[in-house]
Amino acid sequence: MERLAGKVAIVTGAASGIGRATTKRFVAEGARVVATDVAEEQLAEEFDDVGTVTTVVADVTAGETPDLLVRTALERFSGLDVLVNNAGIVDRFLPVGEMTDELWARVLEVNLGAPFRLARAAVRVMLERGHGVIVNVGSVAGARGGRGGAAYTASKHGLRGLTENLSATYAPSGIRSVLVAPGGVETGIGLGGEPSELGMETLQKSLVCSVRTAAPEELAAVILFAASDEASFISGEEIVADGGWTVV
């Protein structure tokens, strides 16, 4: 049975990594998807020939993007049931003493500001429909201090709080929110420059507890579960998918 049959979803960061795997998994499970990314060629290569996917080339931090994506879902597929806030960037593991104002602002804007605005636009539609699911892709850095740089860690901690607040506010109206927190994933994400030596030393202390990195498809399976009716009684919670990295 297709677990998302008849559902309409928005997936950000859909051109590669977890977003691409999630979009493909959603389609396989019967969903129609608005897939968005800034990587135009990759997005077109992956999904332009898929009839149940509408691609939108957009920057999630642009002011018009949330309304554009929601409007596209409504106009193209006549609904919106699931929002997956997956797009994110890293910060080269820079600690506070090495962080610039510009990088701090950019990481917080992409990883936390954009999910907030996308959730705001989606919630307004979901309230009218009486149901919906918002899946935020966080990180184990949202629960620990040494799994990322200062900006990345702060942004993922913030996303955890946003997820809980969404649930506390809107679960009574039928809107669930779930945080999926990966550990290391084979996404090929670039660091945008040389990593901080001090930041990498901090990360290395935790890697003795890491079993392996995950394939993006493994995270897509978790996101699918969170978005599906199988998780109907899960809201405001964090689902950690890190292979046991943070257990020890």
Order of alpha helices (4+ residues) and beta strands (2+ residues): beta-alpha-beta-alpha-beta-alpha-beta-alpha-alpha-beta-alpha-beta-alpha-alpha-beta
